[in-house]
Amino acid sequence: MSEIVRYDGNGLVPSVDQGAAEVLQLIGKVLSNVREDMLDNSYIEEVLRVLPVGGYRSAIGQFWNAVVDDLRNKIIFRSVELFNKEMEQELRRKVKTYEDFQQLVNDDVLIDGAYKIGVIGWEASKVLKQWKETRHLFSGHPKSTDPTVIKVLAMMEDCIKYVLSEDYPMQIIDIDEYLNLMGTSDYDRNKVAIENALGDLPERYKNELVNRMFTAYIHPSSSTVLRSNIEFCAPILWKVLDRQIQKQIVRRLDPEIARGNVTTIDYAFSFIEMVDAARFISVTARKYKVEPLIQELEDNLDVFAVENRCVAELEKFSAVIPSDLLSRYVNALTQTYIGSVGSSAYYSRTDFFADRAASIIPDMFEKFDDSAADAFISSVLTNKTIISRIRSYASKIRRLRSLAHIVLDRVSDKYAQKTFLEILTDESREKEFFSLLKAK
């Protein structure tokens, strides 16, 4: 008979039981994927003692105990505080120690909590609940049918894959400590470190953190150091937020507008601009910011410094202009881009325009839709200043034509006034275009 082995509590030793040797060989293969720090776990050692002698019920129970033990320790390491927050409805009182887990937390709550705080994934939570039932059936009910070694090994393989082979998760940051640190020059503005610290947070923590960042950022007494660090960190956090959380943050702008504190309102808009979330701003908030800028631009056309500033501010909202302001917005931009005429003691030119605004406006036109195209055509046909300048100066019709090219590229295939844009953009049809102006 060939020599085989058995487990004696200290290791594998020679045995004459061929079946036991085969079981141990299979066990060894399965256990090779267990983390090194779990190999001396007392529950796993007990499994190795009972399996070779056919103690399959006991093996299932003990191996499940090893899984539960590992989950408890990982939860404690990651954040028992967050576990308490996530599972407060299922707990009689807060868990603080390992012993509290034994007394207060059943296996279902343990698995659900581990999933919610990011110790295990969704798939793992589903598989573990299946094996929890297997443990309950075979280890908790001795009169059930006897489990096979295949059942035991299948359970071990899954539990190792989803729990016992997995390293400890990252520890969750303490939000109070993190925000306090952000208010100091000791805050580490390392993008990779921040991505790792914030990206791994459960949704509940991300929600709390971004709301507290917003509150701190708009508070009038916040330090410049804190605001600077939030400006660096918030866009990184924003990328890993659920869309509903993003919308909820932006909705906080409206109550600030209602309170009427200009400083706070300006900081709130700055936060939303910083995280590039203007698309979520309400119509009320958009009008609050956009209408005064349009009015100022209309009142200061050909005043280049004002045009530069107003257009730069409007560009932040160019994708979300309220419909009732669209005509005024497009008309002001079009006239600003075409510019004025005059003379200069320093330059031999008659073509003048706000340089900074002119460099921004084409990008703003790239966000046009059919409604904005209607407003553009209306401006061309009705704005007497634009008409006068494009009739008198070739440079002005060329500037108008360059905007029209952008608009033509943006409109839908069945846009009703597409022919007008085609005539305007075709230099060879300039006379035809001017005849259309006369007709109007």
C-alpha positions in Angstrom: 0.0 0.0 0.0 1.4 3.4 -1.0 2.2 5.8 1.8 -0.5 8.5 2.4 -1.0 11.2 5.0 -3.3 12.5 7.7 -3.5 15.7 9.8 -2.4 15.3 13.5 -2.9 18.9 14.7 0.6 19.9 13.9 0.8 18.9 10.2 0.4 16.1 7.7 1.8 12.7 8.8 1.8 9.3 7.3 -1.5 7.4 7.3 -2.9 4.2 5.8 -6.3 5.7 5.1 -6.4 6.2 1.3 -9.7 8.1 1.4 -8.4 10.5 4.0 -5.3 11.2 1.9 -7.4 12.1 -1.1 -9.6 14.4 0.9 -6.5 16.1 2.4 -5.0 16.5 -1.1 -8.2 18.3 -2.2 -8.3 20.4 0.9 -4.7 21.4 0.4 -5.5 22.5 -3.1 -8.5 24.6 -2.0 -6.7 26.1 1.0 -3.8 27.2 -1.1 -5.7 30.4 -1.9 -6.4 31.3 1.7 -4.6 34.4 2.9 -1.4 33.6 4.8 -2.6 35.3 8.0 -5.7 33.1 8.0 -3.9 29.7 7.7 -3.5 29.4 11.5 -7.1 30.4 12.2 -8.4 28.0 14.9 -11.6 27.4 12.9 -9.7 26.3 9.8 -7.4 24.1 11.9 -10.5 22.4 13.3 -11.7 21.8 9.7 -8.5 20.1 8.9 -8.9 17.9 12.0 -12.4 16.7 11.2 -12.5 16.4 7.4 -10.2 13.4 7.1 -12.4 11.4 9.5 -15.6 12.3 7.6 -16.8 15.1 10.0 -18.4 17.0 7.1 -21.1 18.7 9.2 -18.6 20.0 11.7 -16.3 21.1 8.8 -19.1 23.2 7.3 -19.9 24.8 10.7 -16.3 25.5 11.5 -15.4 26.9 8.1 -18.4 29.2 8.2 -17.2 30.4 11.6 -13.9 31.3 10.0 -15.7 33.3 7.4 -17.8 35.1 10.0 -14.6 35.7 12.1 -12.9 37.3 9.1 -15.9 39.5 8.2 -16.1 40.8 11.8 -12.4 41.7 11.9 -12.5 43.4 8.5 -15.6 45.4 9.5 -13.9 46.5 12.7 -10.8 47.5 10.7 -12.7 49.3 8.0 -15.1 51.3 10.3 -17.4 49.9 12.9 -18.9 53.4 13.2 -20.0 53.2 9.6 -21.3 49.7 10.1 -23.5 51.1 13.0 -24.8 53.9 10.8 -25.7 51.6 7.9 -27.3 48.9 10.0 -28.8 51.0 12.8 -32.4 49.8 12.0 -31.3 46.1 12.5 -29.3 46.6 15.7 -30.6 46.9 19.3 -27.6 49.0 20.2 -24.3 50.1 18.7 -21.5 47.6 18.1 -18.2 48.6 19.6 -16.2 45.4 20.2 -15.8 41.9 18.6 -17.8 40.5 21.5 -20.7 42.8 20.5 -20.7 41.2 17.1 -21.2 37.8 18.8 -24.0 39.1 20.9 -25.9 41.6 18.7 -25.2 40.7 15.0 -26.6 37.7 13.2 -25.1 36.4 10.0 -27.6 38.2 7.7 -26.9 41.6 9.3 -23.2 40.9 9.2 -23.2 40.1 5.5 -25.5 43.0 4.6 -23.4 45.4 6.7 -20.1 44.1 5.2 -21.5 44.8 1.7 -22.9 48.3 2.5 -19.6 49.5 3.9 -17.5 48.0 1.1 -15.9 45.0 2.8 -17.4 42.6 0.3 -19.1 43.1 -3.1 -22.7 42.6 -4.2 -22.0 39.2 -5.7 -20.1 38.0 -2.6 -23.1 39.0 -0.4 -25.4 36.9 -2.5 -23.2 33.9 -2.5 -22.4 34.1 1.2 -26.1 34.1 2.0 -26.5 30.9 0.1 -23.7 29.3 2.1 -25.1 30.7 5.3 -28.2 28.6 4.6 -26.1 25.6 3.8 -24.3 26.0 7.2 -27.7 26.3 8.9 -29.1 23.2 7.2 -26.2 20.9 7.8 -24.5 22.2 10.9 -27.5 23.4 12.7 -29.8 20.5 12.0 -28.2 17.1 12.7 -31.2 15.1 11.4 -30.7 16.6 7.9 -29.1 14.4 5.2 -25.4 14.0 5.4 -23.4 16.5 3.3 -20.8 15.2 0.9 -17.2 16.2 0.7 -18.0 17.8 -2.6 -20.5 20.0 -0.9 -17.9 20.9 1.8 -15.2 21.7 -0.8 -17.6 23.8 -2.9 -18.5 25.9 0.1 -14.9 26.3 1.0 -13.9 27.3 -2.5 -16.6 30.0 -2.7 -15.9 31.3 0.8 -12.2 31.5 0.1 -12.8 33.3 -3.2 -15.0 36.0 -1.8 -13.7 36.4 1.8 -10.7 34.4 3.0 -8.5 35.1 0.1 -9.3 38.8 0.1 -7.0 41.3 1.8 -8.3 43.7 4.4 -10.2 46.7 2.9 -8.9 50.2 3.2 -9.7 51.9 6.4 -12.4 54.6 6.0 -11.4 58.1 6.8 -12.9 59.9 9.7 -14.8 62.7 8.2 -14.4 65.1 11.1 -10.6 64.5 11.2 -10.4 64.8 7.4 -12.2 68.1 7.2 -10.1 69.5 10.1 -7.0 68.5 8.3 -8.2 70.2 5.1 -8.3 73.4 7.1 -4.5 73.3 7.6 -1.4 73.5 5.4 -0.6 69.9 6.4 -3.3 68.5 4.1 -1.6 66.3 1.5 -2.7 67.5 -2.0 -1.7 64.3 -3.6 -4.3 63.3 -6.3 -3.6 59.6 -6.1 -3.9 59.6 -2.3 -7.1 61.5 -2.4 -8.6 59.2 -5.1 -7.8 56.2 -3.0 -9.1 57.7 0.2 -12.4 59.0 -1.3 -13.1 56.7 -4.1 -13.4 53.7 -1.8 -15.9 55.4 0.5 -19.5 53.9 0.7 -22.2 56.1 -0.8 -23.4 57.2 2.6 -20.0 58.6 3.6 -19.5 60.2 0.2 -22.9 61.9 0.6 -22.0 63.2 4.1 -18.5 64.4 3.0 -19.6 66.3 -0.1 -22.4 68.0 1.8 -20.1 69.0 4.6 -17.5 70.3 2.0 -20.2 72.4 0.4 -21.3 73.8 3.8 -17.7 74.6 4.7 -16.9 76.2 1.3 -19.9 78.6 1.3 -19.5 79.6 5.0 -18.3 83.3 5.1 -15.8 82.6 7.9 -14.1 79.6 6.3 -10.3 80.2 5.8 -8.7 80.5 2.4 -6.6 77.4 3.2 -9.8 75.3 3.6 -11.4 76.7 0.5 -8.3 76.1 -1.5 -8.1 72.5 -0.4 -11.8 71.9 -1.1 -11.2 73.4 -4.6 -8.5 70.8 -5.1 -10.4 67.8 -3.5 -14.1 68.4 -4.4 -13.7 67.7 -8.2 -12.0 64.4 -7.4 -14.8 63.4 -5.0 -17.5 64.6 -7.5 -16.4 62.1 -10.1 -17.2 59.1 -7.9 -20.6 60.5 -6.6 -23.9 59.0 -7.5 -25.9 61.3 -9.9 -28.6 61.8 -7.3 -26.1 63.0 -4.8 -24.7 65.5 -7.3 -28.2 66.8 -8.0 -29.0 67.1 -4.3 -25.9 69.3 -3.8 -26.7 71.6 -6.6 -30.3 71.9 -5.3 -28.8 73.5 -2.2 -28.2 76.6 -4.3 -31.8 77.7 -4.4 -32.3 78.0 -0.6 -29.1 80.0 -0.5 -30.5 82.4 -3.1 -33.7 82.7 -1.1 -31.7 83.7 2.0 -30.1 86.6 0.2 -26.6 86.5 1.4 -24.6 87.6 -1.6 -21.3 86.2 -0.3 -22.7 82.8 0.4 -24.5 82.7 -3.0 -21.4 83.6 -4.9 -19.4 80.8 -3.1 -22.2 78.4 -3.8 -22.1 79.2 -7.5 -18.3 78.9 -7.4 -18.6 75.4 -5.9 -21.0 74.3 -8.6 -18.7 75.7 -11.3 -15.7 74.0 -9.7 -17.2 70.6 -10.0 -18.7 71.3 -13.5 -22.3 70.8 -12.5 -24.1 73.7 -14.1 -26.3 71.4 -16.0 -28.1 70.6 -12.7 -28.8 74.2 -11.8 -32.5 75.0 -11.6 -34.1 77.6 -13.9 -34.6 80.0 -11.0 -30.9 79.8 -10.1 -29.8 80.1 -13.7 -31.9 83.2 -14.2 -30.5 84.7 -11.0 -27.0 84.5 -12.4 -27.5 84.9 -16.1 -30.1 87.6 -16.5 -28.0 90.4 -14.8 -25.0 89.4 -17.0 -27.1 89.6 -20.1 -28.5 92.9 -19.1 -25.0 94.3 -18.3 -23.7 93.1 -21.6 -26.7 94.7 -23.5 -26.0 97.9 -21.7 -22.3 97.9 -22.5 -22.0 96.7 -26.1 -18.8 98.0 -27.6 -17.4 98.6 -24.2 -14.7 95.9 -24.6 -13.7 95.5 -21.0 -17.2 94.9 -19.9 -17.9 92.6 -22.9 -14.8 90.5 -22.0 -15.9 90.1 -18.4 -19.6 89.4 -19.1 -18.9 86.9 -21.8 -16.4 85.1 -19.6 -19.0 84.8 -16.9 -21.8 83.8 -19.2 -19.6 81.0 -20.8 -20.0 79.0 -17.5 -23.7 78.8 -18.2 -23.7 78.6 -21.9 -25.1 75.1 -22.0 -28.1 75.9 -19.7 -29.4 79.3 -20.8 -33.1 79.7 -19.8 -35.4 79.7 -22.8 -37.0 83.0 -22.0 -33.5 84.7 -22.0 -32.2 82.9 -25.1 -33.0 85.6 -27.7 -31.4 88.3 -25.7 -28.4 86.1 -24.9 -27.7 85.2 -28.6 -28.3 88.7 -29.8 -25.8 90.2 -27.4 -23.2 87.6 -28.2 -23.6 88.0 -31.9 -23.2 91.8 -31.7 -20.2 91.5 -29.4 -18.5 89.0 -31.7 -19.0 91.2 -34.8 -17.7 94.2 -32.9 -17.6 97.8 -33.8 -15.9 100.1 -36.3 -13.7 103.1 -35.8 -10.2 104.5 -36.0 -7.1 104.3 -33.8 -4.1 106.6 -33.4 -1.9 103.6 -32.8 -3.2 101.0 -35.3 -4.1 101.3 -39.0 -7.4 99.4 -38.6 -11.1 100.1 -38.5 -12.2 96.6 -37.3 -12.5 96.4 -33.5 -13.9 93.9 -31.1 -13.4 92.6 -27.5 -10.5 90.2 -28.0 -11.1 87.9 -25.0 -14.9 87.7 -25.7 -14.3 87.0 -29.3 -12.1 84.0 -28.5 -14.8 82.5 -26.2 -18.0 83.1 -28.2 -17.4 80.5 -30.9 -17.1 77.8 -28.2 -20.4 79.1 -26.8 -22.0 78.8 -30.2 -20.9 75.2 -30.3 -23.5 74.5 -27.7 -26.4 75.8 -29.8 -29.5 73.8 -30.7 -32.3 74.6 -33.1 -33.9 77.2 -30.7 -30.6 79.0 -30.4 -30.3 79.0 -34.2 -33.7 80.6 -34.4 -32.5 83.3 -32.1 -29.3 83.8 -34.1 -31.2 84.3 -37.4 -33.7 86.6 -35.7 -30.7 88.8 -34.5 -29.3 88.9 -38.0 -32.6 90.0 -39.5 -33.7 92.5 -36.8 -30.6 93.9 -35.1 -30.1 97.3 -36.8 -26.6 97.7 -35.5 -25.5 94.3 -36.9 -27.2 94.9 -40.2 -25.6 98.3 -40.6 -22.1 97.0 -39.8 -22.2 93.9 -42.0 -23.5 96.1 -44.9 -20.7 98.6 -44.6 -17.7 96.5 -43.8 -16.5 93.3 -45.4 -14.7 92.3 -42.2 -18.0 92.3 -40.3 -19.9 90.1 -42.7 -16.9 87.7 -42.6 -17.2 87.6 -38.8 -20.9 87.0 -39.0 -20.4 84.3 -41.6 -17.9 82.4 -39.3 -20.6 82.3 -36.6 -23.2 81.1 -39.1 -20.9 78.2 -40.1 -20.9 77.0 -36.5 -24.7 77.3 -36.2 -25.2 75.5 -39.5 -23.1 72.6 -38.2 -25.2 72.5 -35.0 -28.8 72.5 -36.3 -30.8 69.3 -37.0 -31.1 67.8 -40.4 -34.7 69.0 -40.8 -34.2 72.5 -39.3 -36.8 74.8 -41.0 -34.4 77.7 -41.6 -31.4 75.8 -42.8 -31.6 77.4 -46.3 -31.0 80.8 -44.8 -27.9 79.6 -43.0 -26.6 78.0 -46.2 -27.0 81.3 -48.1 -25.3 83.2 -45.3 -22.3 80.9 -45.1 -21.8 80.8 -48.9 -19.6 83.8 -49.8 -20.6 83.5 -53.5 -24.3 84.1 -52.5 -23.6 87.3 -50.6 -25.9 89.4 -52.8 -28.7 86.9 -52.3 -28.2 87.1 -48.6 -28.4 90.9 -48.6 -31.5 90.7 -50.7 -33.1 88.7 -48.0 -32.3 91.4 -45.5 -34.0 94.0 -47.7 -37.0 91.7 -47.9 -37.3 91.8 -44.1 
